[in-house]
Amino acid sequence: MTSSDTPRGHRDPGEGAVRALGRLFRPHRRRLGGALAVFVVKHSPVWLLPLVTATIVDTVVLHLPLDGMWVATGVIMLILVVNYPLHLLYVRLLHGSVRRAGTELRSALCTRLQELSIGYHNRTSAGVLQAKVVRDVETVEQMAQQTTDTGMSAITVLIGGLTIVGVRAPHFLPLLLVIVPLAALVVMRLRTSLRDHNEVFRHDVEHLAARVNEMAQLIPVTRAHGLERHALRRMDDTLRRVLTSGLRLDLLNGRVASLSWVFLNILGVLFLTASALVAYHGAWGIGAGDVVMLSAFLTTSTTSLATLMTLAPVIAKGLESIRSASEVLRTPALEDNKGKAAVTEVHGAVDFRAVGHTYDGTDRSAVRDFTLRVAPGETIALVGQSGAGKSTVLNLLIGFIRPQAGRILLDGVDMAELDLRTYRRFISVVPQEPILFDGTVRENVAFGMPDADETAIRTALRDANALEFVDRLPDGLDTPVADRGAHLSGGQRQRLVIARALLRDPRLLILDEATSALDTRSEALVQEALARLVRGRTTFVVAHRLSTIRDADRIVVMRDGEIAEIGSHDELLRGGGAYTRLHAGRPA
């Protein structure tokens, strides 16, 4: 499902979860309608059986002709025999539609996550987003399947039974028409409190998912500093909160189920006693068969009403999950590329003109009055202390954030007028922490380039100084890179990322402290690979070790979001300014 196919119901903040659910299943309404029709036929023996029983009892007690009994028995037997193929057809229609709708919802969520701004992802835990895509959609699927399977069973029994009673014992119909609304009223009264408690529980589980994700990422730090008990104490607080809200929700669900059962069975006993007394006194033409029918129907209808009531928490939980997914689908923090010019060619000229940016929630500008003209093929190094604005400049260049003041021109065109998705096809980023995914070496290097042949991949690996260790792996290019390449060294992972960048042949290259976490030998291999990578490309380098950027065409020294000085390594050292102090290990 593309972003244009995303159910519009999820995007309107004022739209309810029920309407959003309708939007989700609208494309499958014909298959769902067919499933409901098949269900009514296949499930009819449940509410027809009391009528057949009444017919048989009356035939025996009143010595009626056997023709009626044989006809009733034949009809019910026929429906029972065809139940199996009808049930398979029903499962194919209903469950197939629900699974497809769930897949489309997950696709819409993933599409939306790709469209949302980097600022949104920085604010939102990956664990929370994972819970929305996996757990919330699964809950919606379960709600749709359970409410249809169980709810339709109960509803068809009630409608079929009311119809039969209306024909054979119409005097009892008003009493039944009182029981059904009373039960429905109980469900509606309980639904609000169930929804509120489900929302609290959902938020607590999302918080737990975020905390587990955080704990997993921090395990190397935790273990290295002997902070296991501290990490567990933080986790225990979250677990206790989930336990408390879960127990509270379970208790409320238990109250709903128990009160429903007691209420419906009291009504059932009263109804059965009333019908027996009427038949005993010979009133309203009620006979023994009718009493048996009313008794059997009362049992099934009581069970059906109780079932409908137990669906209340399932529905409440499912609707809460719909609301949870809708939070992502209608989030407005999108990168706006609609109607903007596609980038088909990049030469590499970048011009920052008095660029400024301030992050939300802060008063201090991260970057201000940043002016820099970069020629195609030039290498620019950004240096400065932490918080100087280096990463903000890179994010502005990539387009993750937009300038709030000034302009950035790419080959003379304002980037605000460009479709950044097409622009980024000409960029490669080599971050400090190499990013690999669960796949083979081949798939990681050729990520986003399915047409890359083996020769091109091996050439990229050779130029990245990675081919030697890749050929030593058990399956070479087809060796799985599991757990983000945990079985590889930091230098090996970084060289695979460089090979990926080489294969893309970018025009703009961004190196974000690409060697800061490596040992001396690995750094030498990576630096040699980077030297091949930057050749002929416009390159922006952020470096912690100043020795790694000596050969940059220009070095931009940043301080408090502004440019302090610009020049080559030798020029800046001769100037004796901020760069000289940084080079000597002193604050700029």
BANU-496747 format. One record per residue (C-alpha): x, y, z. Coordinates in steps of 0.001 Angstrom, whole numbers, plus 500000, padded with zeros to 6 digits. Each point is the difference from the previous one (the first is absolute). Example, Ala and Ser with C-alpha at 12.3 -4.5 7.8 and 13.67 -1.06 7.14 Angstrom:
# residues 2
512300495500507800/501370503440499340/
# end
This chain:
# residues 588
500000500000500000/501482503345498986/499552503219501932/497240501012497603/498210496751500784/500178500572503738/496465499846501452/498956503638500095/498024499323503141/503234499729501955/501106503487498999/497137502032501368/500656500756503694/496267500371500671/499039496668498518/499045497210502372/501590496596500203/496834498297498721/500008502076496828/503718499393499575/499310496272500298/497345500309497307/502474501766497733/502504497218500547/497597497237498954/498145501924497277/502077498538497119/499029496503501227/496279500639500527/498858497601497246/502023497090501349/498842500835503532/496367500138498821/500425496589498382/501545498647503195/497051501211502078/497473498451497570/501830496659500109/500181500194503789/496229500496500363/499356496839497977/502654497829501634/499044501110503512/496237499670499574/499807496515501649/500741501641503363/496787502036499992/497977497565497858/500638497071502362/497552501225502710/497276500166497308/500780496482498794/499976498805503615/496591501621500560/498642498373496845/501212496552501094/498576500435503541/496621501134498662/499959497066497545/500568497550502852/497740501597502625/497122500941497693/500407497014497622/500241502307496973/500829498719496486/503660499040499584/500408502027496777/500790503212501869/502644498333502136/501708498410496963/500067503308498115/501465501882502981/502583497276500596/500973499873496301/500545503765499807/502168500120503105/502041496974498845/500626501588496606/501276503209501577/502221498013502365/501539498027497125/500906503120497988/501403501746503091/503554498809499315/500461501460496492/498072503114501009/502230500503503026/503156499750497871/498550502557497592/499140502262502932/503544499784501403/501472500776496594/497757503030499544/500028501468503513/503435499145501359/501593500672496621/498451503487499990/501098500680503577/503566498865499315/500184502101496842/498641503045501823/502554499464502775/502814499746497465/498802503178498285/499859501794503357/503546498905500834/501128501109496541/498291503369500516/501714500394503375/503419499113498571/499430502373497086/499019502760502391/503064499369502162/502168500434496904/498226503287499228/500169501482503495/502708502469500816/503195499078501812/498827502284502820/497005497737500576/502230496916500159/502348501751502411/497039500723502299/498393496565499767/501503496788501338/500682497250497464/498442497552502465/496713501946499993/499898500041496196/500770496282499888/497094499324502376/497643501969497756/500996498143496834/500064496522501577/497843499834503141/497314502557499173/499299498616496531/499897496466501406/497454501181502586/497844501541497246/500115496729498050/499030498017503101/497141502371500729/498641499731496447/500215496211499984/498619499432503510/497174502492499735/498953498619496628/500275496316500931/498506500314503462/497863503074499503/498339498781496810/499308496663501675/498226501762502850/498130502439497783/498710497347497571/498802497890502917/498145502986501461/498441501117496727/499091496460498937/498606499180503415/497966503208500235/498541499270496583/498983496466501000/498524501160503312/498144502774498187/498345497384497775/499368497152502473/499640501828503334/499422503689499220/498801500776503537/503532499442501290/501616502274497443/499562503260501997/501825498452502955/502904499020497764/500048503461498497/500507501351503522/502863497608500842/502060500848496912/499998503818500478/500761499582503718/503054497928499185/501076502453497299/499640502855502499/502297498220502437/502615499598497251/499827503669499055/500283501133503625/503104497873500561/501678500813496689/501233503475500994/501815498842503122/501513497078498099/501290502333497307/501610502339502531/501750497147501803/501150498476496690/501524503337499014/501948500210503267/501198496407499607/500983500617496376/502135503014500921/501679498036502800/500831497133497612/501395502465497449/502154501510502739/501189496484500893/500894499311496349/502031503197499891/501759499130503261/500842496464498778/501409501455496772/502066502463502021/501239497267502355/501081497803497077/501964502843498428/501692500876503280/501019496449500966/503660500468498890/500231503198502090/498116498451502911/502158496899500127/503220501937499493/499316502192503050/498360497413502245/496629501801499912/497798496935499552/498112500562503259/499363503637499165/498635499037496555/497784497321501562/498638502473502567/498993502339497160/498353497081498201/498257498786503171/498263503361500413/498582499732496495/499014496359500493/498155500865503219/498069502702498180/498986497568497237/499075497411502646/497822502463501910/498140501290496950/499659496448498621/498541498661503238/497636502965500186/498849499292496434/499609496256500717/497933500741503097/497697502273498042/499621497381497266/499207497421502698/497309502233501457/498435500480496589/499964496247499286/498602499021503413/497288502642500108/498971499084496449/499736496304500846/497954500568503176/497716502523498349/499248497852496954/499428496782501919/497553501669502378/498062501226496984/500195496505498503/498527498291503082/497148502512500127/499277499524496306/499980496187500238/497727500030503057/497550502357498286/499759497828496866/499463496831502073/497178501632501989/498296501193496808/500150496500498475/498848498415503286/496826502127500021/499412499476496270/500139503715499174/500970501620496660/500081496638498222/503440499153501434/500700496267499924/502709497652501250/502035500433496801/499905503765500389/501263499766503581/502893497792498842/500705502413497137/499891503052502286/502202498245502532/502582499008497358/499892503401498380/500340501700503364/503184498049500678/501537500922496652/498835503619500185/501375500386503538/503335498620498856/499929502270496965/499309503102502080/502721499052502470/502366499514497068/499135503412498591/500772501540503377/503361498251500251/500873501507496632/499852503483501517/503617499935501289/501211498418496745/498341502766497995/501255502680502388/503553498685499732/499784499797496206/498632503536499661/502743501265502283/502544498348497704/498369501701497014/500370503321501807/503625499142500761/500779499277496332/498119503146499002/502393502061502096/502704499153497474/497859500182496865/498669503468500723/503199501502501438/500635503181498001/503805500002500442/500639499073496385/502803500943497656/498243502057497320/501146498963496519/496672500251498195/500129501944496765/503727500750500271/502566499537497252/501631496596499689/503783499919500071/501375498118497005/503633501122500115/502360501343502673/503340501693499298/500773500616503668/500024503799500448/498523500916503405/499383503571501153/498944500802503579/498693503558500202/499554501408503523/498374496742501130/498517499791503487/498077497338501928/498608499709503528/498608496726501310/496569499885501616/500039500461503747/503250501961500064/500747503721499925/503566499704498753/500677499671496270/501772496785499044/501310501727496856/499836503699499135/501239502106497088/501810496994498496/501391501096496629/502193497712497919/500435499417496268/501292496541499023/501244499166496508/499324496620498346/502546497406501113/501182502037502988/500561498379503401/498756502037502963/500795498993503586/497818501213502863/501698500129503388/499142501414503374/499048498991503486/496843498050500788/496943502189499453/501755502290497537/497418499228497275/501861497504497791/497275497328500000/497337502659499352/501869501112496874/500062496393498766/496282499566500735/499269503198498076/502087498745497088/498239496612499925/496637501747500332/498994498376503281/499240503503501275/499211503201498103/501717503375500439/497899502412502041/502126502833498696/502004500338496818/500184497562497095/501984496973498821/500633499771496265/500886496782498182/501629500689496625/498431503453500163/496450498807500834/498360500657503372/499590496632501750/496621501158501303/498757499575496402/501366496467499565/498540496562500660/502465498874502659/499228496320499429/501455500217496478/502885502180501216/501076497411502570/500571497416497282/503193501910499280/501176499978503660/501848497442502058/500440500256503756/502703498127501916/499074500388503684/502100499477503117/498062496844500862/499809497814496860/496434498938499244/499509496447498747/496783497993499842/499068496338500293/500987498658496579/503001498792498053/503157501999499284/498821500304496396/496601501377501054/501574502492502401/502472501364497459/497437500132497166/497232501440502198/497645501992497781/501802498840496843/498446496642499054/501511500117496497/503608500156501216/501946497032498628/502646498014501861/502871501665498181/498884503467501103/499468498790503578/503433498376500185/501625503117498517/498333502159502657/501145497600502715/503554500019498646/500143503806499917/498635500051503554/502775497642501182/497298497477500902/500335497298497345/502796498175501804/498020499329503181/496735499396498103/501627497226497955/501073498363503277/496414499874501301/498322496540499909/497749500818497029/501776503052498627/497520502545498650/497111497790501077/501039499858503662/497170501228502228/500637503217501905/497837499331503062/499496502207503052/501215503095498148/503330498340499277/500866499204503621/502450497274498875/501966502572497965/502456502528501385/499216503705499959/502465500567497187/498530497182497922/496459501337500440/501139503492499051/501741498736496857/496786498234498927/498169503307500390/502697501728497909/499606497291497336/496263500729499973/500749503707499489/502503499245497206/497453497828498190/497460502843500092/502554502334498365/498619503099501775/500664503596498989/499726501242503588/501703498138502814/499505500496503736/502476498469502459/498784500373503578/502972499109502224/500447496840497956/503238498911501713/499638501321503556/499103496618501511/502737497954498293/503385498777501130/503143501237498248/500333497081497542/496302500012499054/500077503787499668/502864499793497528/498094497524497802/496813502058500197/501848503262499269/501560498425496930/496537498891498835/498539503441500739/502731501628497911/498745498019496992/496389500806500890/500375503798500184/501931500285496728/498053502227497597/497030500424502342/498797502945502048/500682498851503543/499051501267503443/501988498498502855/499344500260503723/503052498769501860/500914499632503653/503635499191499238/501403503058498259/502803497897498536/497458498345497686/499024503231498230/503451501472499284/499502499531496242/496570501677499843/499795502861497498/498542502231502702/499368499590503695/497023501810501534/500433500616503721/496627500426501737/499250501519503381/496525500517501524/498272499432496662/502134502485498063/503061499792497786/503047501043502019/502545499625497204/500581498292496646/503174498862498276/502292497102499238/501747498073502743/503270501899499575/498298503383499647/497992499554503175/503019498837501983/501965503033498858/497090502235501056/500244498845503600/496236500259500559/497200497621500986/501313497118497865/503441500271501558/498453499750503465/497958496956498941/503110498434498495/501778500501503319/497104498389501868/498679503271501483/496454501453499665/499460501974496795/
# end
